[in-house]
Amino acid sequence: MMQQSAAVRFKAPGPRDEWELSWYRERLDDPRLLDAAVVADVRGVRYLLVPVGGRRRCGSVATSDREAARMLHGALDGWHGFPNPRVRWSCSYTACHVVAWGEEPPDLDHVVRGRMYGYSSTAIAEFVEDIGRC
């Protein structure tokens, strides 16, 4: 049975989550991590959460809602697969707050960051190539 909190309900991913699941399936080095992924429902807004494991040493989810960030942080605290939950607060009204878990990735090295998030070498190379065009 999945852990529940008063404000956050955890569910297994379903058909509504297939687009996001397929995004991760195409990029993760070990897509089997999606078998342990959960959807956190915070006041009707769904957040797909992929745990750490294997090469994936960190994860995160963004929200523009401060209260949702607080609730997600609280619900993940002490939950297996989501160690060291924390919130990176945005000071800007135009940027999202980030609920992160696992190790802290480096800010600037995109290849190391990609490896820490558990992405495949192909996905990392495509990302680095894409940002090089910006």
Residue, then its C-alpha position, 0 to 999 in steps of 0.5 A: m500500500m502506498q503512503q498517504s498524507a492528509a494533503v497528498r494522495f499517492k497513486a500508481p501511474g495510469p493512462r493519464d500519465e502515459w505521455e510523461l511515462s513515455w518521456y522518461r522511458e525514452r531517456l532513462d538508462d534503466p526504464r524499470l525505475l518507472d515500475a516504482a514511480v508514483v503519481a502524487d495528487v496535490r489538490g487535483v494536480r498530478y506530479l509523476l515522481v521517479p525514485v532514485g535507484g541504479r545510476r539514478r542518484c537524484g530526482s526532482v519535480a517542479t511546481s509553481d505552487r508554494e503550498a504544493a511544494r511544501m506538501l510534496h516535501g512533507a509527504l516524501d520525507g522518510w519515504h523509500g526511494f526518495p531520500n533527502p527531500r528538499v525544496r529549492w524555492s524560486c525568488s521569481y514569480t515566473a520560475c517554478h519551485v523544485v522539490a528534489w530528492g537524492e544527491e545534489p547534482p552540480d549546477l553547470d556540468h550537464v553531462v554529470r547532471g544527466r548521469m546523476y538523474g539516471y539518463s542514458s548516454t544517448a539522452i544526455a548527448e541529445f540534450v547537450e546538442d540541443i542546448g548548444r543550439c540555443 
